[in-house]
């Protein structure tokens, strides 16, 4: 792809470039799966199309676009390869997370208009204690182990979450250069292999205080350390809470995969001759016609619900009115989108014949990717539905509810 870098990009331009990229992603899907990370050509294409700056604030050299752009662009890329789309969208989204750090850290991370690439495992599985570093600098001594570090193979930095117990209990996010962490090569999975979501460990590392932020400030824009409104007013994501944004963006690869699967099934029906017949065509079978129409209908319902949820959260963010109900509804819609996408793909594969499970068939890869994708904690249907049910009954949200 040719370098299309510009000084500004709007929503439609971003989505159009993602649609173009879906073709190369499909062509490299096998390579990405074998590498267990993105091929260098894919990263080069994303940079050439200037996609990585999409939700970085304009004050930091980004495009300052919002949820609608990132979510729909991710969905478009996923029609080519869900795992690659997931990885690229997470690296894009994490640029926004890094923009929430204190000003000194932002100046360091985004120096020269460079967009830092970083995984951001959200679970607080590290520990910190206040300490003094070189030349009397204030900071934290950090140790921990974090799973699911998507995109770490391509990272410049790593953003991690850790618990502090003294002088009071709190959690903080801290960012370290990639050469200060160890990467455990553990990502051997049946699907989503291209995300390279390996484990990172840190042992007794000093992190200066300016490269840290209170977890509530980063996740919800609340409390000490939250970036002031006038510092993010050029950012379409602004101070939206992270969990509903993450849920809706991360559900987009499943939806894009379902769209690709339905298209592949339609094409297969038009070409398939049924085994053990005298040349009967699959497209002429009423059962196949019903299955295709059902998939098209179910997909339309899933798309409509997801698009409505994205639009609702984006509008609420623009109005500064992101209520608990909007946040809960966003997570429920995201989990329902993944659940519906999984069912749609399963149904079309069931009617497509055994040969779609040859390793060179895109359908089996789409199915495997979504089967693994659904395991993300934010899509756990039982936990999500229980949370939404409690909320519908008037039970207050708990501090550990990821909404």
PANU-741465 format. One line per 3 residues: number of its first residue (from 1); their letters; for each residue x, y, z of C-alpha. Coordinates in Angstrom, 2 decimals, decimal comma. Layout:
<atoms>
NUM = A = X:Y:Z ~ ...
</atoms>
This chain:
<atoms>
1 = XXX = 0,00:0,00:0,00 ~ 1,28:3,48:-0,79 ~ 1,95:6,03:1,94
4 = XXX = -1,25:8,03:2,38 ~ -0,19:10,09:5,41 ~ -2,07:13,34:5,73
7 = XXX = -2,35:16,06:8,33 ~ -5,97:15,18:9,07 ~ -8,35:12,30:8,53
10 = XXX = -12,10:12,07:8,98 ~ -14,21:9,10:9,97 ~ -15,13:8,00:6,46
13 = XXX = -11,53:8,19:5,24 ~ -10,36:6,05:8,15 ~ -13,01:3,38:7,59
16 = XXX = -12,31:3,37:3,84 ~ -8,61:2,75:4,49 ~ -9,48:-0,08:6,85
19 = XXX = -11,68:-1,60:4,16 ~ -8,76:-1,48:1,73 ~ -6,47:-3,08:4,30
22 = XXX = -8,90:-6,00:4,82 ~ -7,75:-7,46:1,48 ~ -4,06:-7,76:2,45
25 = XXX = -5,10:-9,00:5,90 ~ -7,01:-11,85:4,27 ~ -4,06:-12,67:2,02
28 = XXX = -1,71:-12,79:5,02 ~ -4,07:-14,58:7,44 ~ -2,21:-17,89:7,15
31 = XXX = 1,16:-16,20:7,57 ~ -0,07:-14,24:10,59 ~ -1,37:-17,40:12,21
34 = XXX = 1,89:-19,25:11,61 ~ 3,98:-16,35:12,91 ~ 1,68:-15,88:15,93
37 = XXX = 1,96:-12,13:15,43 ~ 1,29:-9,59:12,72 ~ 3,51:-9,84:9,64
40 = XXX = 5,80:-6,85:9,28 ~ 4,07:-6,02:5,98 ~ 0,76:-5,61:7,84
43 = XXX = 2,24:-3,16:10,31 ~ 3,90:-1,32:7,45 ~ 0,56:-1,07:5,63
46 = XXX = -1,17:0,24:8,77 ~ 1,50:2,90:9,25 ~ 1,51:3,81:5,55
49 = XXX = -2,26:4,33:5,66 ~ -1,77:6,40:8,84 ~ -4,20:4,31:10,87
52 = XXX = -2,36:4,14:14,18 ~ -3,11:7,78:15,08 ~ -6,88:7,39:14,80
55 = XXX = -7,92:8,03:18,43 ~ -4,77:9,79:19,65 ~ -5,65:13,42:20,58
58 = XXX = -4,79:16,01:17,95 ~ -2,67:17,84:20,54 ~ -0,39:14,78:20,55
61 = XXX = -0,22:14,45:16,78 ~ -3,22:12,19:16,33 ~ -6,45:12,43:14,36
64 = XXX = -8,65:12,72:17,45 ~ -11,39:10,56:15,94 ~ -13,91:8,78:18,11
67 = XXX = -15,54:5,48:18,91 ~ -17,61:5,30:15,73 ~ -14,51:5,49:13,53
70 = XXX = -12,44:2,95:15,46 ~ -15,28:0,47:15,92 ~ -16,40:0,50:12,27
73 = XXX = -12,82:0,47:10,97 ~ -12,06:-2,57:13,12 ~ -15,18:-4,33:11,85
76 = XXX = -14,07:-3,65:8,26 ~ -10,56:-5,02:8,82 ~ -11,97:-8,13:10,50
79 = XXX = -13,66:-9,22:7,30 ~ -10,13:-9,98:6,15 ~ -8,69:-11,42:9,37
82 = XXX = -10,33:-11,07:12,80 ~ -7,11:-11,76:14,72 ~ -5,16:-9,13:12,79
85 = XXX = -7,99:-6,61:13,15 ~ -8,13:-7,28:16,89 ~ -4,39:-6,68:17,25
88 = XXX = -4,31:-3,50:15,18 ~ -7,38:-2,06:16,93 ~ -5,91:-2,77:20,37
91 = XXX = -2,67:-1,01:19,44 ~ -4,73:1,93:18,17 ~ -6,91:1,99:21,28
94 = XXX = -3,92:1,82:23,60 ~ -2,61:5,02:22,06 ~ -5,64:6,69:23,63
97 = XXX = -4,92:5,00:26,99 ~ -1,35:6,29:26,93 ~ -2,64:9,81:26,26
100 = XXX = -4,26:9,66:29,72 ~ -0,92:9,60:31,53 ~ 0,53:12,77:33,12
103 = XXX = 1,85:15,49:30,85 ~ 5,52:14,63:31,32 ~ 4,85:11,04:30,29
106 = XXX = 2,80:12,14:27,28 ~ 5,67:14,36:26,14 ~ 8,03:11,41:26,46
109 = XXX = 5,80:8,79:24,82 ~ 4,56:10,91:21,92 ~ 7,79:12,83:21,26
112 = XXX = 8,18:13,92:17,67 ~ 4,61:12,94:16,77 ~ 5,41:9,22:17,08
115 = XXX = 2,51:7,03:18,19 ~ 3,79:4,57:20,81 ~ 2,74:0,96:20,41
118 = XXX = 1,98:-0,85:23,65 ~ 0,01:-3,80:24,97 ~ -2,16:-2,96:27,98
121 = XXX = -3,20:-5,98:30,06 ~ -5,89:-4,62:32,41 ~ -5,82:-7,12:35,28
124 = XXX = -4,01:-5,76:38,39 ~ -1,60:-8,70:38,72 ~ 1,46:-6,72:39,77
127 = XXX = 2,56:-5,02:42,97 ~ 4,16:-1,64:43,60 ~ 5,63:0,18:46,53
130 = XXX = 6,71:3,83:46,68 ~ 10,46:4,30:46,49 ~ 13,18:6,71:45,48
133 = XXX = 15,08:6,10:42,29 ~ 18,17:7,54:40,63 ~ 19,04:11,10:41,64
136 = XXX = 16,27:11,11:44,21 ~ 13,44:10,70:41,69 ~ 10,11:9,64:43,16
139 = XXX = 8,54:6,50:41,79 ~ 7,55:2,92:42,37 ~ 9,27:-0,43:42,63
142 = XXX = 7,28:-2,76:40,35 ~ 7,06:-6,53:40,07 ~ 4,40:-8,72:38,48
145 = XXX = 3,20:-11,02:35,74 ~ 0,52:-10,06:33,23 ~ -1,23:-12,32:30,75
148 = XXX = -2,92:-11,40:27,45 ~ -0,41:-8,76:26,31 ~ -1,85:-8,41:22,80
151 = XXX = 0,59:-7,04:20,26 ~ 3,62:-7,21:22,55 ~ 5,79:-8,43:19,65
154 = XXX = 5,39:-4,99:18,07 ~ 5,63:-2,89:21,23 ~ 7,80:0,07:22,17
157 = XXX = 6,30:0,26:25,67 ~ 4,15:-1,88:27,98 ~ 1,28:-0,51:30,10
160 = XXX = 0,56:-2,64:33,17 ~ -1,76:-2,53:36,20 ~ -0,51:-3,05:39,76
163 = XXX = -1,70:-2,98:43,37 ~ -0,33:-0,67:46,05 ~ -1,09:-1,50:49,69
166 = XXX = 0,84:1,23:51,56 ~ 0,07:3,86:52,75 ~ -3,41:2,87:51,53
169 = XXX = -4,84:0,36:49,09 ~ -5,05:1,56:45,50 ~ -4,18:0,40:42,00
172 = XXX = -2,16:2,22:39,38 ~ -1,21:1,84:35,75 ~ 2,47:2,16:34,92
175 = XXX = 4,28:2,28:31,60 ~ 7,75:0,82:30,96 ~ 9,99:0,59:27,89
178 = XXX = 9,75:-2,81:26,24 ~ 13,40:-3,59:27,06 ~ 12,57:-3,45:30,80
181 = XXX = 10,10:-6,36:30,65 ~ 10,46:-10,05:29,95 ~ 8,14:-11,67:27,39
184 = XXX = 7,10:-15,28:27,97 ~ 6,33:-16,99:24,67 ~ 3,18:-18,83:25,73
187 = XXX = 0,66:-17,92:23,02 ~ 0,02:-21,29:21,41 ~ -3,72:-21,26:20,71
190 = XXX = -6,27:-22,82:18,37 ~ -7,49:-19,39:17,24 ~ -6,56:-15,70:17,42
193 = XXX = -2,93:-16,80:17,07 ~ -1,95:-13,63:15,19 ~ -2,65:-11,48:18,26
196 = XXX = 0,57:-12,73:19,88 ~ -1,03:-12,20:23,30 ~ 1,94:-13,44:25,27
199 = XXX = 2,68:-12,95:28,97 ~ 4,94:-10,18:30,30 ~ 6,83:-10,16:33,57
202 = XXX = 8,64:-7,45:35,49 ~ 10,94:-8,05:38,44 ~ 11,90:-5,25:40,80
205 = XXX = 11,92:-2,41:38,27 ~ 11,89:1,30:39,13 ~ 9,19:3,32:37,37
208 = XXX = 9,22:7,12:37,80 ~ 6,03:8,54:39,22 ~ 5,30:10,56:36,07
211 = XXX = 4,97:7,29:34,12 ~ 2,08:6,16:36,30 ~ -1,54:7,12:36,86
214 = XXX = -4,27:6,13:39,29 ~ -6,39:3,34:37,80 ~ -9,68:5,21:38,32
217 = XXX = -8,25:8,17:36,44 ~ -7,22:6,06:33,46 ~ -10,23:3,74:33,37
220 = XXX = -12,99:6,23:34,21 ~ -11,49:9,73:34,07 ~ -12,16:10,14:37,78
223 = XXX = -10,14:11,26:40,79 ~ -6,58:12,37:41,24 ~ -4,53:12,28:38,08
226 = XXX = -7,45:12,38:35,65 ~ -6,65:14,31:32,50 ~ -8,52:17,62:32,56
229 = XXX = -11,32:18,16:30,05 ~ -9,46:20,99:28,35 ~ -6,57:18,59:27,69
232 = XXX = -8,72:16,07:25,81 ~ -11,25:18,28:24,07 ~ -9,53:17,53:20,79
235 = XXX = -9,99:13,78:21,32 ~ -13,15:12,12:20,08 ~ -12,92:9,49:22,84
238 = XXX = -12,38:12,15:25,50 ~ -12,92:10,87:29,01 ~ -15,19:7,98:28,05
241 = XXX = -14,86:5,08:30,45 ~ -12,50:2,44:29,09 ~ -14,59:-0,74:29,69
244 = XXX = -17,56:0,09:27,41 ~ -15,23:1,42:24,70 ~ -13,10:-1,71:24,93
247 = XXX = -16,16:-3,98:24,87 ~ -17,66:-2,48:21,72 ~ -14,37:-2,16:19,82
250 = XXX = -13,28:-5,68:20,79 ~ -16,62:-7,13:19,68 ~ -16,16:-5,65:16,20
253 = XXX = -13,78:-8,41:15,00 ~ -16,42:-11,04:15,81 ~ -19,06:-9,12:13,86
256 = XXX = -16,73:-8,62:10,89 ~ -15,92:-12,34:10,99 ~ -19,63:-13,20:10,89
259 = XXX = -20,11:-10,93:7,87 ~ -17,19:-12,62:6,11 ~ -18,56:-16,06:6,99
262 = XXX = -22,00:-15,32:5,56 ~ -20,42:-14,00:2,36 ~ -18,23:-17,11:2,13
265 = XXX = -21,24:-19,37:2,67 ~ -23,22:-17,61:-0,05 ~ -20,30:-18,08:-2,45
268 = XXX = -19,89:-21,72:-1,47 ~ -23,55:-22,47:-2,08 ~ -23,29:-21,01:-5,56
271 = XXX = -20,38:-23,33:-6,38 ~ -21,00:-26,51:-4,39 ~ -22,23:-29,77:-5,89
274 = XXX = -23,50:-32,17:-3,24 ~ -21,57:-35,38:-2,68 ~ -23,32:-38,70:-3,28
277 = XXX = -25,82:-37,17:-5,71 ~ -26,18:-37,06:-9,47 ~ -24,90:-33,48:-9,64
280 = XXX = -27,41:-31,81:-7,32 ~ -26,43:-28,17:-6,69 ~ -26,40:-26,88:-3,12
283 = XXX = -27,90:-23,56:-4,18 ~ -31,04:-25,35:-5,39 ~ -31,72:-27,04:-2,05
286 = XXX = -34,51:-25,41:0,00 ~ -32,72:-26,24:3,26 ~ -29,61:-24,39:2,09
289 = XXX = -31,68:-21,43:0,97 ~ -33,39:-21,28:4,37 ~ -30,05:-21,55:6,20
292 = XXX = -28,59:-18,70:4,15 ~ -31,62:-16,46:4,67 ~ -31,58:-17,22:8,40
295 = XXX = -27,91:-16,27:8,61 ~ -28,56:-13,04:6,70 ~ -31,45:-12,18:9,03
298 = XXX = -29,55:-13,01:12,21 ~ -26,57:-11,02:10,99 ~ -28,75:-7,99:10,24
301 = XXX = -30,12:-8,11:13,80 ~ -26,63:-8,37:15,29 ~ -25,35:-5,49:13,17
304 = XXX = -28,30:-3,27:14,08 ~ -27,87:-3,86:17,81 ~ -24,13:-3,29:17,70
307 = XXX = -24,41:-0,14:15,59 ~ -27,08:1,24:17,94 ~ -24,87:0,56:20,97
310 = XXX = -21,85:2,23:19,35 ~ -23,93:5,27:18,38 ~ -25,50:5,52:21,84
313 = XXX = -22,19:5,42:23,69 ~ -20,56:7,87:21,26 ~ -23,48:10,31:21,61
316 = XXX = -23,48:10,01:25,39 ~ -19,76:10,72:25,45 ~ -20,20:13,79:23,27
319 = XXX = -22,92:15,05:25,63 ~ -20,99:14,19:28,77 ~ -23,86:11,95:29,87
322 = XXX = -22,41:8,43:30,03 ~ -24,62:6,98:32,73 ~ -24,21:3,63:34,43
325 = XXX = -27,10:2,37:32,32 ~ -25,29:3,30:29,11 ~ -22,14:1,55:30,32
328 = XXX = -23,98:-1,63:31,33 ~ -25,99:-1,64:28,11 ~ -22,76:-1,26:26,10
331 = XXX = -21,16:-4,26:27,73 ~ -24,30:-6,36:27,34 ~ -24,60:-5,41:23,66
334 = XXX = -20,95:-6,26:23,05 ~ -21,27:-9,68:24,68 ~ -24,49:-10,33:22,76
337 = XXX = -22,73:-9,35:19,51 ~ -19,99:-11,91:20,08 ~ -22,53:-14,54:21,10
340 = XXX = -24,65:-13,93:17,99 ~ -21,60:-13,84:15,69 ~ -20,42:-17,16:17,06
343 = XXX = -23,85:-18,72:16,42 ~ -24,08:-17,34:12,89 ~ -20,64:-18,68:11,95
346 = XXX = -21,41:-22,08:13,49 ~ -24,69:-22,33:11,59 ~ -23,21:-21,54:8,19
349 = XXX = -20,25:-23,89:8,77 ~ -22,69:-26,63:9,73 ~ -24,34:-26,32:6,33
352 = XXX = -21,20:-25,80:4,26 ~ -19,88:-29,36:4,16 ~ -16,83:-31,07:5,62
355 = XXX = -14,35:-29,58:3,16 ~ -14,57:-26,14:4,81 ~ -12,44:-27,65:7,58
358 = XXX = -9,42:-28,07:5,35 ~ -6,70:-25,77:6,64 ~ -6,79:-23,60:3,52
361 = XXX = -10,45:-22,68:4,05 ~ -11,03:-19,22:5,52 ~ -14,29:-20,42:7,13
364 = XXX = -12,60:-22,71:9,61 ~ -10,20:-19,95:10,62 ~ -13,04:-17,49:11,14
367 = XXX = -14,77:-20,03:13,35 ~ -11,65:-20,80:15,38 ~ -10,82:-17,13:15,87
370 = XXX = -14,27:-16,27:17,18 ~ -14,33:-19,35:19,42 ~ -11,16:-18,08:21,11
373 = XXX = -12,20:-14,41:21,01 ~ -15,35:-15,19:23,00 ~ -13,16:-16,22:25,94
376 = XXX = -12,20:-12,60:26,73 ~ -13,53:-11,79:30,19 ~ -15,58:-8,86:28,93
379 = XXX = -17,63:-11,21:26,72 ~ -18,24:-13,91:29,35 ~ -21,99:-14,28:28,87
382 = XXX = -22,82:-15,63:32,31 ~ -20,92:-12,88:34,12 ~ -22,16:-10,15:31,80
385 = XXX = -25,79:-11,23:31,98 ~ -25,60:-11,58:35,76 ~ -24,19:-8,06:36,01
388 = XXX = -26,87:-6,64:33,71 ~ -29,58:-8,53:35,56 ~ -28,44:-7,22:38,92
391 = XXX = -28,39:-3,70:37,54 ~ -31,89:-4,08:36,06 ~ -33,11:-5,04:39,54
394 = XXX = -31,67:-1,90:41,07 ~ -28,64:-3,52:42,73 ~ -25,71:-1,03:42,78
397 = XXX = -22,67:-1,78:40,69 ~ -19,74:-3,25:42,56 ~ -16,20:-1,78:42,40
400 = XXX = -15,03:-4,92:40,58 ~ -17,72:-4,75:37,85 ~ -15,89:-4,04:34,59
403 = X = -18,31:-1,48:33,10
</atoms>
